[in-house]
Amino acid sequence: MTFPEIAWVQLTPVIIMLGAAAIGVLVEAFAPRTSRRPIQMFLTFAALIAAFVMVVINAGTFEVIMDGAMAVDGPALFLQGSILLIGMVAALLISERTIDPSGDAFAARASAMPGSLDERQFTARGYFQTEVWPLFMFSVGGMLVFVAANDLLVMFVALEIMSLPLYLLAGMARRRRLLSQEAALKYFVLGAFSSAFFLFGTALLYGYSGTVSFTGIQAHITAQPQMLGLLLAGIAFLVVGLLFKVSAVPFHAWAPDVYQGSPTPITAFMAAAVKVAAFGAMLRVMYVALGGAVWDWRPVFWVIAALTFFVGSIIALAQTDIKRMLAYSSIAHAGFLLLGVASVSREALAATMFYLVTYGLATVGAFGLISLVRNESGEATSLDAWRGIGKKSPAVAGAFSLFLLSFAGIPLTAGFVGKFSIFASAAAAGSVWLVFLAVLASAIAAFFYVRVIVVMYFSEPTEKTADVVMPSWATTGAIVVGVAVTIALGVFPQPVLDLAMSANIFVH
Amino acid sequence: MSTALMSLATSGDIPSDTVEPILTQITASDAGGIFEFMWLLLALPAFGAAVLFVAGRRSNAWGHLLGVLMAVIPAGLAIWLLVALMGRPEESRTITQHFWDWTFVGTFNAEFAIRLDPLSIVFVLLITIVGGLIHIYSVGYMAEDPGRRLFFAMLNLFLAAMLLLVLADNYLLLYLGWEGVGLASYLLVGFWQYKDVAAVAAKKAFVMNRIGDVGLSIAIMLMFVTFGSVTFGDVFAAAPEADSTTMTLIGLALLLAATGKSAQYPLQAWLLDAMEGPTPVSALIHAATMVTAGVYLIVRSNAIFDQAPVALNVVLAVGLVTMIAGAWIGCAQDELKKALAGSTMSQIGYMFVAAGLGPAGYVFAIFHLVMHGMFKADLFLGSGSVMHAMNEERNMRFYGALRGVMIVTWITFICGFLGISGLPPFDSAFSKDDIIAAATSQNWFAGAVTIFAAGLTATYMTRMMAMTFFGKARWHDDAHPHESPQTMLWPMIILSFGAIFGGLFAVGVIGDLNILEWLKPVTGYEEAALEVPHWSLEVITFVVVIIGIVLTWMQFGMRDVPQAAPQHVTVLTKAGREELYTNTWHEELLMRPGQHLTRWLVWFDNKGIDGAVRGIASGIMGIGTGLTRTQTGYSRRYALVMVGGFLLLVAVFFLAWWF
């Protein structure tokens, strides 16, 4: 066996991200406590920016590297760039320290028992947890590999690199720690369960084709359409693992609990970046490796997509907690995105990528706003606490309304353009009836988005109405980016649509 | 095996197929030299409006100056454009400038393009010059008003919309301008919205205009269906071959639009109420420019009306009725501005009569329109000056003897009087006589009515003149009339020059531009044979006008005018005071049934439609609440659901495989 040639240039974004994460671990071990935070923040932002620059420099690359283990092509680079951008904005939220009077969004010491003497002492001493940063970087690094993985094993490893830090991060909330820890444990257990599905699917596909490389599997499907049972079972197991990550129904149940329990900056990061990465990986595996079997798996995706956008929208109607509502909304969005995956065309690929980046940035902004509405026990996420917030803080209510309108797909917002392009490509691919159902689901979804706007603007503030805290420039920046992207790509989407259209072929 | 998919996953070049861009930027075509800057005509006032609206109170200090500048510069540009246009040969005086594809859906394509030709330049000049002067006048008139900056923002918005209306190269863009001036008019009539009457008048103006707008939208739809295009060039080229029934329908729809915008019978009632707006608004929008947009629309669409004789006859009829009705109202109203508004209706009636004569009259319609723009703006500004001096008193019965204290205003008002009354050699003597001659040549009845209306014109103008400036002072005790500030006087002086010399200038006695010859290539012209000599009509008209002046002077100039309006008057006066009872029948026939209809619709909306919506919503909400119960919070339960989901997947896989 020969050692594969290492494609250093194409790998730089990944190397920078994971290398910075490793340095971050060393910083935790050796740097004095007071200087850790500035060093970690510098490392993180420097790594994100450097990796982004390298992605831009690599633009136009179209090749398979590392002996077929990874692919660097338009979709990989577009999605890596999106993940890094979303990462930067999410990192701004993570760095926020002014909105919670007792510190940032993370527990002073995650190891201290909730409610214990230790915890109170650590909080009183003003300890901060800077391990958040290397964990965050590892997760971003995993995502970068995930969207470029070109064989099932690399994909699995990337999936775990991405997920394991998230399981930890989910349990680190400063407030309502029990809820947070429960969320983390749930996420971990169910995530492990879904990983097992993925791995078993990998094994079956290996049994079917004798290889784990996407190219090899595709060649096998084209050449030898026997042992279909093994192939279908393999696909079924594999997609369960991926559908879990994008929180498609019925593999979604973790999402509301985890979104609600996690520290809000991490929720924002999960809702936005994990979705991008998981859809990126799903698109590659379904289009490249399993593209030959499209007529076999497409009906399954139709069913799952319809189930996902309907169940997501309908349950969201009944929510009284803003974070949980956004969780269900993200489930509904996953349904619309699955529509794009099932369409299998270049237009659908471009539309899906456009949708992902605009949805991601708006989501980070929306969660950033949620972190500003607080009462004495922390974030006030109950809908009652948002009553009449439009009179207390027109800016926050206005920005949040904009995000909601974009989620609902109202014209002149990026959400409309994204939804329209996905629906158009799905209709072009022949699933008009599914688009019809999706439009119905959008109408249902619009109901609960607009309801929040009504609550914010058309009711008087009560004594339950929460206060709006002034954030530092970091959160403000994250929200401004979200608002700007939502408006700019709603009014003039062409440049980014063109970019996505120019990056819509997978290398093979 | 899907081939689409194979191509998707193959290596190769990055694909070059891109989505159709939403805005295609195309550089100006056909325009060159100064014509490259045509767009500034629209852009400057639009920019001024945007700045003043957005900057808000911060621009209070300098807002009016910016507003004036954004009106005066286009006026200079318009003159320059006229000179450049005159330097071109007759056949190449139509210049279009294309900016971008504005709307395209299927085969429907409306470009954002403007068109300058002999007809539109006349309007551009009228709008920018009169508009510029009125902007200057408003600086003084609104000096005390806390909302002056907002007022200028709206005036600029109006200018931009009006210029768009006359410069548009297709009917859809014209519609945009049409609605824009409607909006500006609504905002400005209701500028003093704290006064109930002003707010109601604004609403009334808007609603009645909307009735006309429906006509314009129907006309545009019919054009698209018939010609496949709404661009002027395409429509006019295809019109001669089109079927005459369709042309009649389009013509009538356009007439409906014109009737609403130009306050013609039976959609005229809003104009008198609109006098609640500030006087510069009445002068600019409700006398000189916007209300004449209907005439522009008809003359611009001459290719359509030429194929629709029935529609033309209706235009003529509407014009005749309004001409008399407006003059009648003008004779009976005691409020100076309302009397002038009646006069405006009547004069636009003249233009409709001219336009209704077809090719024999189009040019005269525009000719009279331009003359009217000057003398009527002059008269309105004069009335504003008087009201300014009299503590905003509008009723002429409390004026009198003002010639002594407001000499400049008085003289300019006389100029306006001479301009409108038709005494030679002033403005109307040329334009009105042309209309009378053209009408007589086609239809002696129409000719007789126009001559009669000329007499009425002299009557109401003499009445206004006498009641305001002559006789004894009937002022309120606290009135201290004084001359207006310079910023108000100079525009009046300049406009009164227009009222005196405009006619001479336009027919080429002064200068070398004959407006009739200038317009004929665009509007077409067929001289109608007149059975009597032209001078005989002029003499008859002159005599009628003099009779009107003398009789009215004997009534109002030589006798005392009581402060209280006499109650024992003829039926004619009563009807005139009541605006010919139009409001009454509008209210009984339209408003009340309309109110019942809306009440019923609200009821149906609440019970029927909202009920259904709420029912569905609560149904789905119920499902949602039910589904929420699946969210138990137990991981074991979630894992079980996942397994269920997996089994579902497998089932679908194998079902799909099976079939």
Contacts between the chains, C-beta under 8 A, distances in Angstrom:
chain1	res1	chain2	res2	distance
A	60	B	14	7.3
A	62	B	11	6.7
A	62	B	14	7.3
A	74	B	14	6.7
A	185	B	635	7.6
A	186	B	635	5.0
A	186	B	638	7.3
A	189	B	635	5.2
A	189	B	639	7.6
A	190	B	635	6.2
A	190	B	638	5.8
A	190	B	639	6.3
A	190	B	642	7.2
A	193	B	639	5.5
A	193	B	642	6.7
A	194	B	642	7.1
A	197	B	646	6.9
A	218	B	9	7.1
A	222	B	1	7.0
A	228	B	657	6.9
A	232	B	650	7.9
A	232	B	653	4.8
A	232	B	654	6.9
A	232	B	657	6.4
A	233	B	650	7.2
A	235	B	653	7.1
A	236	B	646	6.8
A	236	B	649	4.9
A	236	B	650	5.0
A	236	B	653	5.5
A	237	B	646	7.6
A	239	B	649	6.9
A	240	B	642	7.1
A	240	B	645	7.2
A	240	B	646	5.2
A	240	B	649	6.7
A	243	B	645	7.9
A	244	B	642	7.1
A	249	B	645	7.6
A	250	B	641	5.1
A	250	B	642	6.7
A	250	B	644	6.3
A	250	B	645	3.6
A	250	B	648	7.2
A	251	B	641	7.9
A	251	B	642	5.3
A	251	B	645	5.6
A	253	B	630	7.4
A	253	B	631	6.4
A	253	B	637	7.6
A	253	B	638	3.9
A	253	B	641	5.7
A	253	B	642	7.6
A	254	B	638	6.1
A	256	B	631	6.3
A	257	B	631	7.7
A	257	B	633	6.6
A	287	B	5	7.2
A	287	B	8	6.2
A	287	B	9	5.9
A	288	B	9	5.3
A	291	B	2	7.5
A	291	B	5	4.5
A	291	B	6	7.5
A	291	B	8	7.0
A	291	B	9	5.3
A	292	B	1	5.8
A	292	B	5	7.4
A	294	B	2	5.3
A	294	B	5	5.5
A	295	B	2	7.1
A	295	B	656	7.9
A	296	B	653	6.7
A	296	B	656	6.3
A	296	B	657	6.2
A	297	B	653	7.4
A	299	B	652	6.0
A	299	B	653	8.0
A	299	B	655	7.8
A	299	B	656	4.1
A	300	B	649	5.7
A	300	B	652	4.8
A	300	B	653	5.8
A	300	B	656	7.0
A	303	B	648	7.7
A	303	B	652	5.4
A	304	B	649	7.5
A	311	B	627	6.5
A	314	B	620	5.8
A	314	B	623	5.4
A	314	B	624	4.5
A	314	B	627	6.2
A	315	B	624	5.1
A	315	B	627	4.9
A	315	B	628	5.7
A	315	B	631	7.5
A	316	B	624	7.2
A	317	B	617	8.0
A	317	B	620	6.1
A	317	B	621	5.1
A	317	B	624	4.1
A	318	B	621	6.1
A	318	B	624	3.6
A	318	B	625	4.4
A	318	B	627	7.5
A	318	B	628	5.0
A	319	B	628	7.7
A	344	B	2	7.0
A	344	B	4	7.0
A	344	B	5	5.7
A	344	B	8	7.1
A	345	B	4	6.1
A	345	B	8	7.0
A	346	B	8	5.9
A	346	B	15	6.4
A	349	B	8	7.5
A	444	B	620	6.0
A	447	B	617	6.3
A	447	B	620	7.9
A	492	B	22	7.7
A	493	B	22	7.9
A	494	B	19	7.5
A	494	B	21	5.7
A	494	B	22	6.0
A	497	B	19	5.8
A	498	B	18	5.7
A	498	B	19	7.3
A	501	B	15	7.4
A	501	B	17	7.4
A	501	B	18	5.5
A	501	B	19	6.3
A	502	B	14	5.6
A	502	B	15	7.4
A	502	B	18	7.8
A	503	B	14	7.6
A	504	B	15	6.8
A	505	B	8	6.8
A	505	B	9	7.9
A	505	B	10	7.8
A	505	B	11	7.9
A	505	B	12	7.2
A	505	B	14	6.7
A	505	B	15	6.3
A	506	B	8	6.9
A	506	B	9	5.3
A	507	B	11	5.7
A	508	B	9	4.5
A	508	B	10	6.0
A	508	B	11	5.6
